[in-house]
């Protein structure tokens, strides 16, 4: 019985370590590289890039050419995008959460071509070399 408990404990510890290892990139807030990578062709074709993080986060580092408009400044986002509700726009934040909220808000207003590139780290890491 003791051997069974010890084996069970070892399995649980292993599973917890595995779970932490798998979740760590998400918890670190880097975003999803597979999703972020899809943003680059859009940007190469003229999509508008908007960093929806705070000014402080933006000032710590951002993608060249990005506008900084916090996700909850809907009027400013609409102004930056313009009247063309089909304009291709790429949002990013730290993890993709705020970019997702901004996307949902704008889509509810009729914007149809908004892409959530997830997090800054993932977007930066997947940037093609010129």
Secondary structure as a PSIPRED ss2 file (coil, helix, strand):
# PSIPRED VFORMAT (PSIPRED V4.0)

   1 X C   1.000  0.000  0.000
   2 X H   0.000  1.000  0.000
   3 X H   0.000  1.000  0.000
   4 X H   0.000  1.000  0.000
   5 X H   0.000  1.000  0.000
   6 X H   0.000  1.000  0.000
   7 X H   0.000  1.000  0.000
   8 X H   0.000  1.000  0.000
   9 X H   0.000  1.000  0.000
  10 X H   0.000  1.000  0.000
  11 X H   0.000  1.000  0.000
  12 X H   0.000  1.000  0.000
  13 X H   0.000  1.000  0.000
  14 X H   0.000  1.000  0.000
  15 X H   0.000  1.000  0.000
  16 X H   0.000  1.000  0.000
  17 X H   0.000  1.000  0.000
  18 X H   0.000  1.000  0.000
  19 X H   0.000  1.000  0.000
  20 X H   0.000  1.000  0.000
  21 X H   0.000  1.000  0.000
  22 X H   0.000  1.000  0.000
  23 X H   0.000  1.000  0.000
  24 X H   0.000  1.000  0.000
  25 X H   0.000  1.000  0.000
  26 X H   0.000  1.000  0.000
  27 X H   0.000  1.000  0.000
  28 X H   0.000  1.000  0.000
  29 X C   1.000  0.000  0.000
  30 X C   1.000  0.000  0.000
  31 X C   1.000  0.000  0.000
  32 X C   1.000  0.000  0.000
  33 X H   0.000  1.000  0.000
  34 X H   0.000  1.000  0.000
  35 X H   0.000  1.000  0.000
  36 X H   0.000  1.000  0.000
  37 X C   1.000  0.000  0.000
  38 X C   1.000  0.000  0.000
  39 X H   0.000  1.000  0.000
  40 X H   0.000  1.000  0.000
  41 X H   0.000  1.000  0.000
  42 X H   0.000  1.000  0.000
  43 X H   0.000  1.000  0.000
  44 X H   0.000  1.000  0.000
  45 X C   1.000  0.000  0.000
  46 X C   1.000  0.000  0.000
  47 X C   1.000  0.000  0.000
  48 X E   0.000  0.000  1.000
  49 X E   0.000  0.000  1.000
  50 X E   0.000  0.000  1.000
  51 X E   0.000  0.000  1.000
  52 X C   1.000  0.000  0.000
  53 X C   1.000  0.000  0.000
  54 X C   1.000  0.000  0.000
  55 X H   0.000  1.000  0.000
  56 X H   0.000  1.000  0.000
  57 X H   0.000  1.000  0.000
  58 X H   0.000  1.000  0.000
  59 X H   0.000  1.000  0.000
  60 X H   0.000  1.000  0.000
  61 X C   1.000  0.000  0.000
  62 X C   1.000  0.000  0.000
  63 X C   1.000  0.000  0.000
  64 X C   1.000  0.000  0.000
  65 X C   1.000  0.000  0.000
  66 X C   1.000  0.000  0.000
  67 X E   0.000  0.000  1.000
  68 X E   0.000  0.000  1.000
  69 X C   1.000  0.000  0.000
  70 X C   1.000  0.000  0.000
  71 X C   1.000  0.000  0.000
  72 X C   1.000  0.000  0.000
  73 X C   1.000  0.000  0.000
  74 X H   0.000  1.000  0.000
  75 X H   0.000  1.000  0.000
  76 X H   0.000  1.000  0.000
  77 X H   0.000  1.000  0.000
  78 X H   0.000  1.000  0.000
  79 X H   0.000  1.000  0.000
  80 X H   0.000  1.000  0.000
  81 X H   0.000  1.000  0.000
  82 X C   1.000  0.000  0.000
  83 X C   1.000  0.000  0.000
  84 X C   1.000  0.000  0.000
  85 X C   1.000  0.000  0.000
  86 X C   1.000  0.000  0.000
  87 X C   1.000  0.000  0.000
  88 X C   1.000  0.000  0.000
  89 X E   0.000  0.000  1.000
  90 X E   0.000  0.000  1.000
  91 X E   0.000  0.000  1.000
  92 X E   0.000  0.000  1.000
  93 X E   0.000  0.000  1.000
  94 X C   1.000  0.000  0.000
  95 X C   1.000  0.000  0.000
  96 X C   1.000  0.000  0.000
  97 X H   0.000  1.000  0.000
  98 X H   0.000  1.000  0.000
  99 X H   0.000  1.000  0.000
 100 X H   0.000  1.000  0.000
 101 X H   0.000  1.000  0.000
 102 X H   0.000  1.000  0.000
 103 X H   0.000  1.000  0.000
 104 X H   0.000  1.000  0.000
 105 X H   0.000  1.000  0.000
 106 X H   0.000  1.000  0.000
 107 X H   0.000  1.000  0.000
 108 X H   0.000  1.000  0.000
 109 X C   1.000  0.000  0.000
 110 X C   1.000  0.000  0.000
 111 X C   1.000  0.000  0.000
 112 X C   1.000  0.000  0.000
 113 X C   1.000  0.000  0.000
 114 X E   0.000  0.000  1.000
 115 X E   0.000  0.000  1.000
 116 X E   0.000  0.000  1.000
 117 X E   0.000  0.000  1.000
 118 X E   0.000  0.000  1.000
 119 X E   0.000  0.000  1.000
 120 X H   0.000  1.000  0.000
 121 X H   0.000  1.000  0.000
 122 X H   0.000  1.000  0.000
 123 X H   0.000  1.000  0.000
 124 X H   0.000  1.000  0.000
 125 X H   0.000  1.000  0.000
 126 X C   1.000  0.000  0.000
 127 X C   1.000  0.000  0.000
 128 X C   1.000  0.000  0.000
 129 X C   1.000  0.000  0.000
 130 X C   1.000  0.000  0.000
